[in-house]
Amino acid sequence: MNYLFFPPKLGGNRGVDVSDVEIRIPNLLNGGVIMPIIKSAKKKLRQDKKRTRNNLRYELAFKKVLDQAKKHKKADKAFKKSEFLKNAYSVIDKAAKVKVIHKNKAARLKARVSKFVQ
């Protein structure tokens, strides 16, 4: 057996802060956590936590850009469209570059952002 089973924690913080995100590997038994025993499995778990945290950083960034675009559409205020689009495209392209999202999804998101801004 490569893993020890620990039951899930009860309660917890509902806010999402990337620096404090605790990555848990789910188990089908009561939503608990699997803890590795073998050295290579421990290393894999550390790698997975790090990668998940990094992916979450990119994912939250492009979702924040989409929310900002939607707010600008509703508010209909004058703002620097070219500057905003440049920033939005950059964030979305970075997420696609590190393969957090697919390149076709990145294209759809960029089209959606430009549609909101206009």
N, C-alpha and C positions, 0 to 999 in steps of 0.2 A: 504494500500500500504506500503510495507516494505522498498522500495528503492526510492531514488531521482535520477533523471537522469541528468548528466552533460555531455555536448558535449566534444569530444576529443580535446586534445591539438594539435596544428599545429606545424610542425617542430619537432626538438628534436635531441638528440644525437644518432648517429648510433652505437657507440662503446658499447661493452658488458663488464661491470664491475660488478661482483656479488654484491659488497657492495652497489652500487648505482642503482641497478635494481629496477625500479618502477613497481610493480605488479599491473596490471589493470584487473578488471573483465569485460570481454567484454559484450556488449549489441548488439542486432541485429539491433538497430536503428542507423545507421550512424557510427558504430564503437565507440560509446560513452562509458562512464563509469557509472556503477550503484553504488550509494552510499547508504549504509544502514541507516535506521532510528531507528529500534528496537535495544535494547541493545545487545541481543543475536546474532543478525545479524552482528553488529559491531565487536563483539568478534570473530565470525566465519571468518569475512573478515581479521582480524588481524592474525588469525591462518593460514588461507590460504596463505597470503602473506609470512609469515615466512616459512611455509613448501615449498612453491614454490621456495623461495630463496635458501633454503637448498638443495632441489632437483637439482636446477640449478648448484650449486657448484659441486655436484657429477657428473652430466652430463657433464659439461665442463671439469672436470678432466679426465674422460675416453676418451672423444673425443680428448683431447690434447695428451694422450698416443697413440691413434691410428695415429694421425698426425705425431708424432715423429717416430713411427714405419715405416710409409710410407716413411718418409724422409731418414731414415737409409737404407731402401731398395734401394732407388734411388741413394743415395750417395755411398753405398757399402764401407763404411769406417770401419776400425777395431774399435770396441768398446766392452765394457763388456756386452756380450749378456746375461749372467746369471743374472747380476745385473739389467739390463733393464727389463728382463722378470719377475723377482721377483717383481719389482716395478709396472710393468704393471698389473700383476695378482692381486696384492694387491689392486690397484685402482679399477679394474673391480669388484673384489669380494666385496669391500665395497659398491659399487653402487648397487650390487645385494642384499646385506645384508639389506640395508635400503629400498629395493624394489623400487628403481628408475628405474631399468631395471629387466626383468625377468631372472631367473636363467639359462634358456636355451639360452637366448641372451648373457648372460655373458660367457657361454661356447663357443658360436660361436665367440665372440670377442676375447677370449683368444686364440682360435685356429688360428684366423686370424692374431693376433699379432705374434704368434710364427712362422707362415708361412712367415710373412714379415721379421722377424729377421733372419731366416735361409738362 
